[in-house]
């Protein structure tokens, strides 16, 4: 038996018998001889304890130094401790609403303002083409420019609020457009002026309500900003209608 095998055998005997039984084991003639050949010393009590300590250390030392110290079953050491399901930072928590959500009033305002703005631009282009007086043509051009800009601003707000604005005029506005398209000369001018009075009265009432009662701060601010322009447009068309020098 080699020296290494003898040493291993002796350590196993120490582990099995325990420190208290080592002395009695060494007393066996064969084991005493094995101990002398393996370690080259007499069987003193101190040496027996040293051998027992070494054997115990060898038996209990883990073979996997990278074993995780975390004793939590079924979880790797790098797993997050927090078991709360992941949530997007933009996901509203209980009781909250999305920052882009709109009240029914705000949504209706955006839709109606989009309809009015679209009609103002289309009728303005028609006035430039079919108007008989310079004032009607000029007024129509101003409506095209100002309401085009306002429509673009409203479209930007609607995209932020996730509101899809109308892309076609309503049935009522289409009927008005068709009726005015069949007129010319002074008949067109009178009908166009009246259409602008009716349209701007409706728009002013809508924008005033949003300015006072709107819940979305951006739409409310935009309505407040555009309200003076609508009032100025109404005043201009009323002046044209009152001017007897114009047909």
HELIX and SHEET records of a PDB file:
HELIX    1   1 UNK A    3  UNK A   17  1                                  15    
HELIX    2   2 UNK A   19  UNK A   26  1                                   8    
HELIX    3   3 UNK A   29  UNK A   39  1                                  11    
HELIX    4   4 UNK A   45  UNK A   60  1                                  16    
HELIX    5   5 UNK A  104  UNK A  130  1                                  27    
HELIX    6   6 UNK A  134  UNK A  160  1                                  27    
HELIX    7   7 UNK A  171  UNK A  181  1                                  11    
HELIX    8   8 UNK A  185  UNK A  213  1                                  29    
HELIX    9   9 UNK A  217  UNK A  242  1                                  26    
END                                                                             
